[in-house]
């Protein structure tokens, strides 16, 4: 029995402190009081990570105002989109996404 009491005396503060601190942190997170610190830490982590090489598998094709002016129309005709999609499909992509404003 002496060993158990000695063990409890040595670890009593850890047994009380650890759940208390964990409970305080959980309450602070639940209330959203740590969110700005978490965002700042995540932002800093993203800035400090090594630069990633450019992924050649991703291509973004943009049609902008200058393109519309070049076509001398107020819109882009469907056949222009069809030709563009045919050229893209020839590259055998997994996904083609269109986004319009």
GUKOLKOL-397750 format. One record per residue: x, z, y of N, C-alpha, C, O in turn. Coordinates in steps of 0.1 Angstrom, whole numbers. Last residue first. Layout:
BEGIN
  n.c1  n.c3  n.c2 ca.c1 ca.c3 ca.c2  c.c1  c.c3  c.c2  o.c1  o.c3  o.c2
     X     Z     Y     X     Z     Y     X     Z     Y     X     Z     Y
...
REM end
This chain:
BEGIN
  n.c1  n.c3  n.c2 ca.c1 ca.c3 ca.c2  c.c1  c.c3  c.c2  o.c1  o.c3  o.c2
  -191  -654   345  -195  -645   356  -208  -651   362  -213  -645   372
  -185  -653   310  -189  -660   322  -193  -650   333  -199  -640   330
  -165  -658   283  -170  -648   292  -173  -655   305  -165  -662   310
  -161  -662   248  -164  -668   261  -169  -658   270  -178  -649   266
  -137  -661   222  -147  -654   230  -149  -661   243  -139  -666   249
  -130  -669   190  -130  -674   203  -141  -667   211  -152  -667   206
  -110  -659   162  -121  -656   171  -119  -664   184  -108  -665   189
   -90  -671   147  -100  -662   140  -112  -660   149  -124  -660   144
   -82  -706   153   -82  -691   156   -92  -684   148  -102  -689   142
   -71  -733   149   -76  -724   138   -76  -709   142   -69  -701   135
   -65  -752   167   -55  -742   164   -58  -732   154   -51  -723   150
   -89  -765   170   -78  -772   162   -67  -762   159   -59  -765   150
  -103  -748   186  -106  -748   172   -96  -755   164   -93  -751   152
   -93  -757   211   -91  -743   207   -93  -742   192   -85  -736   185
  -104  -783   213   -89  -781   213   -85  -767   208   -75  -765   201
  -131  -776   212  -125  -784   201  -110  -783   201  -104  -782   190
  -134  -762   236  -136  -755   223  -130  -763   211  -125  -757   202
  -129  -783   254  -120  -771   254  -122  -764   240  -111  -760   235
  -151  -800   249  -137  -804   246  -127  -793   245  -118  -793   237
  -172  -782   256  -171  -787   243  -157  -792   239  -152  -789   229
  -167  -779   284  -166  -767   275  -164  -772   260  -157  -766   252
  -172  -805   291  -159  -799   294  -157  -787   285  -146  -785   279
  -199  -808   284  -189  -815   277  -175  -811   279  -166  -812   270
  -212  -791   303  -211  -787   289  -200  -795   281  -194  -790   272
  -195  -788   334  -204  -795   325  -201  -790   311  -191  -785   307
  -194  -764   358  -186  -770   347  -196  -775   337  -203  -768   331
  -204  -768   392  -205  -762   379  -196  -769   369  -190  -779   373
  -203  -783   414  -206  -769   416  -206  -761   403  -208  -749   403
  -174  -805   413  -188  -802   410  -190  -787   413  -181  -779   413
  -148  -813   412  -156  -817   423  -171  -816   420  -179  -824   423
  -128  -805   396  -138  -813   389  -148  -818   400  -156  -827   396
  -114  -789   414  -108  -801   408  -118  -810   402  -117  -823   403
  -132  -768   417  -129  -777   429  -123  -790   424  -126  -801   429
  -129  -756   392  -143  -762   396  -141  -771   408  -147  -782   408
  -103  -748   394  -107  -758   384  -120  -764   387  -122  -776   385
  -104  -729   414   -96  -741   417  -100  -752   406  -100  -764   409
  -119  -709   402  -125  -717   413  -118  -730   416  -124  -740   419
  -111  -711   367  -112  -705   379  -118  -714   390  -122  -725   387
  -109  -703   334  -114  -714   343  -118  -707   356  -127  -699   357
   -84  -694   312   -93  -690   323   -97  -703   331   -89  -712   333
   -75  -683   281   -78  -695   289   -88  -692   300   -99  -687   297
   -52  -664   265   -63  -663   274   -64  -676   282   -54  -680   289
   -42  -658   232   -41  -667   243   -54  -665   252   -65  -665   246
   -23  -642   209   -34  -640   218   -31  -650   230   -21  -650   236
     0  -644   194   -13  -648   187   -24  -647   197   -35  -652   193
    22  -635   206    20  -650   207     6  -654   201     2  -665   202
    26  -607   224    20  -612   212    16  -626   214     7  -629   221
    56  -595   237    44  -602   239    39  -608   226    47  -613   218
    68  -562   227    69  -577   228    56  -584   230    46  -579   225
    64  -533   247    60  -540   235    63  -555   237    61  -560   248
    86  -508   259    79  -521   261    76  -528   248    85  -529   240
    82  -474   249    90  -486   250    81  -499   252    70  -499   247
    64  -450   270    66  -457   257    74  -470   259    74  -476   270
    58  -440   295    72  -438   289    74  -445   276    86  -445   271
    32  -447   300    43  -452   309    56  -451   303    65  -459   305
    18  -432   281    18  -447   280    29  -453   289    34  -464   286
    25  -406   289    29  -411   276    29  -426   275    38  -432   270
    11  -406   313    25  -404   313    31  -409   300    42  -416   300
   -15  -407   304   -10  -418   313     5  -417   313    11  -428   312
   -17  -383   289   -18  -396   282   -13  -407   291    -6  -416   286
   -14  -365   311    -4  -365   300    -5  -378   292     6  -384   289
   -37  -371   325   -24  -373   332   -13  -373   321    -3  -381   322
   -57  -365   307   -56  -379   312   -42  -381   318   -36  -391   315
   -53  -338   305   -51  -346   293   -49  -361   297   -41  -368   291
   -58  -329   331   -44  -327   325   -42  -336   313   -32  -342   311
   -85  -336   332   -76  -342   341   -61  -341   336   -54  -350   337
   -96  -318   311   -96  -333   310   -87  -340   319   -80  -349   315
   -99  -291   312   -85  -296   308   -85  -312   308   -74  -317   305
  -125  -286   317  -115  -282   327  -101  -287   324   -92  -286   332
  -147  -291   301  -141  -302   308  -130  -299   318  -126  -307   326
  -158  -272   285  -163  -272   299  -157  -284   307  -161  -286   318
  -143  -277   262  -158  -279   262  -163  -280   276  -172  -288   278
  -118  -268   270  -120  -283   267  -135  -286   267  -139  -296   272
  -123  -241   273  -119  -249   285  -121  -264   283  -125  -271   292
  -130  -235   246  -140  -233   257  -136  -241   269  -145  -247   275
  -105  -240   234  -117  -247   230  -128  -246   241  -135  -256   244
   -89  -221   247   -86  -236   248   -98  -244   245  -102  -254   251
  -100  -198   237  -100  -200   252   -98  -215   254  -104  -221   263
   -96  -200   210  -109  -199   215  -110  -203   230  -119  -210   234
   -68  -199   209   -75  -211   204   -89  -211   210   -94  -222   213
   -64  -173   219   -59  -184   227   -66  -197   222   -70  -205   231
   -76  -159   197   -80  -157   211   -76  -169   220   -84  -175   227
   -61  -166   174   -75  -170   175   -81  -169   190   -89  -177   194
   -35  -155   184   -37  -169   180   -52  -173   181   -55  -183   187
   -39  -127   188   -36  -136   199   -39  -150   195   -45  -157   204
   -44  -115   163   -54  -114   174   -52  -124   184   -61  -130   189
   -23  -122   147   -36  -123   141   -47  -122   152   -58  -128   150
    -2  -114   162    -3  -128   160   -18  -131   155   -24  -140   159
    -5   -86   161    -6   -93   174    -8  -108   173   -16  -114   180
    -2   -81   134   -14   -78   140   -16   -86   153   -27   -92   156
    22   -84   120    15   -96   122     1   -94   130    -6  -103   132
    31   -57   116    40   -68   122    32   -80   126    36   -86   136
     9   -44   105    15   -40   118    23   -51   125    23   -53   137
     7   -58    81    -4   -59    91     1   -55   104    -2   -61   114
    31   -50    68    29   -64    71    18   -66    82    19   -74    91
    26   -23    66    37   -27    74    36   -42    78    38   -46    89
     4   -24    49     2   -18    62    14   -22    71    11   -25    83
    16   -35    26     5   -42    33     3   -37    47     1   -44    56
    35   -16    19    40   -30    23    28   -37    31    31   -44    40
    20     6    12    29     7    24    33    -7    29    34    -9    41
     8     0   -12     0     0     0     9     0    13     4    -5    23
REM end
